[in-house]
Amino acid sequence: MIAVDSVKKDSIRSHYQLGTLFYRLLWGPHIHHGLWSDNETANETSAYQAQCQLTDTLADLAEVTSADRVVDIGCGMGGSAIRLARLRGCDVTGVTLSSVQRHWAAFSSRIKRLAGRTRFLADDAEGVVFQRNSFDVVWSVECTEHLFDKPQFIDRAARWLRPGGRMAICVWFEGEDTSRSGHRRQCEEVCERFVCPSLATRADYVNWMIHSGLQIRHNVDWTDRVARTWEICKRRVRRSGVRHLARVLDREQVDFIDGFDALLGAYQSGAMQYGAIVAEKPSVADAA
Ligand SMILES: C[S@@+](CC[C@H](N)C(=O)[O-])C[C@H]1O[C@@H](n2cnc3c(N)ncnc32)[C@H](O)[C@@H]1O
């Protein structure tokens, strides 16, 4: 695991309080990578579609249905939560560190007449309390990078699942071999610019899940299918006044916007990977 000392919980919260505006301007209501098929071109029109494709593909892997109670950890502006409630008919509780995002998500959900099936909390995933066995799906897309004690989170979240429930996560991973020259520094730069206290490998996550009693169902590498996200973001920054706006409002947002190349470079060199893991809590009969 690669960790940096400079990132604090407050810096993550304030990044998302103000940064939500920049994410919305640059990328839309989903604050996560797009997922393209190998033969699809990454153009402007496909970007939103690719973000939806990532949500839908993860939902298929996790077999989310209308019967499910889902908790979306690090729900952002509610992109996934609202889409899952609308298209899968499930009940979703979203949790975000940012009160701005909570309001944004609740408002978007009301506009889409989904307030009855969604609710949003401004809370810390590392402290929030839910009953044991209270969810069918723990969903978390690109949030665990921001957590300080990742194994403890996985363990607590596994307890929130009922037997037969699934944990579905999308993660920015540390690459498998960061001993190679320059890789560690590339990961550290991404951590600093994107306010991640640490990055862990795919194998770390798999081990934590198994240790928490889960069985791995899917473990997929999507690095090559998501990396073009940052090419599109870079083009959008060049063509818009977003960077100037960031300079006026907050220096840290400029660091974030200028960090797109760092992330892209880390994917290209193998210093980082992107992927999804779905794991299942065994049913009581299986566990016996
Ligand atoms: C990259 S965004 C992903 C947002 C959302 N999952 C999506 O796909 O649109 C990271 C999210 O994690 C949330 N987050 C970071 N640390 C958190 C924490 N300790 N507790 C709850 N949410 C957290 C941020 O507020 C933000 O909503």
The ligand as an ORCA input file, in Angstrom:
! r2SCAN-3c Opt
* xyz 0 1
  C     -14.783     10.223     -6.887
  S     -16.200     10.616     -5.971
  C     -17.301      9.306     -6.453
  C     -18.740      9.704     -6.305
  C     -19.786      8.688     -6.681
  N     -19.486      7.369     -6.179
  C     -19.975      8.653     -8.157
  O     -19.602      7.622     -8.690
  O     -20.495      9.604     -8.741
  C     -15.735     10.182     -4.303
  C     -16.854     10.303     -3.310
  O     -16.413      9.750     -2.073
  C     -16.904     10.574     -1.034
  N     -16.102     10.354      0.173
  C     -14.768     10.512      0.343
  N     -14.419     10.163      1.595
  C     -15.553      9.791      2.222
  C     -15.859      9.349      3.534
  N     -14.911      9.207      4.465
  N     -17.149      9.069      3.833
  C     -18.121      9.218      2.915
  N     -17.897      9.630      1.653
  C     -16.625      9.907      1.314
  C     -16.825     11.977     -1.591
  O     -17.638     12.851     -0.847
  C     -17.322     11.714     -3.013
  O     -18.709     11.729     -3.007
*
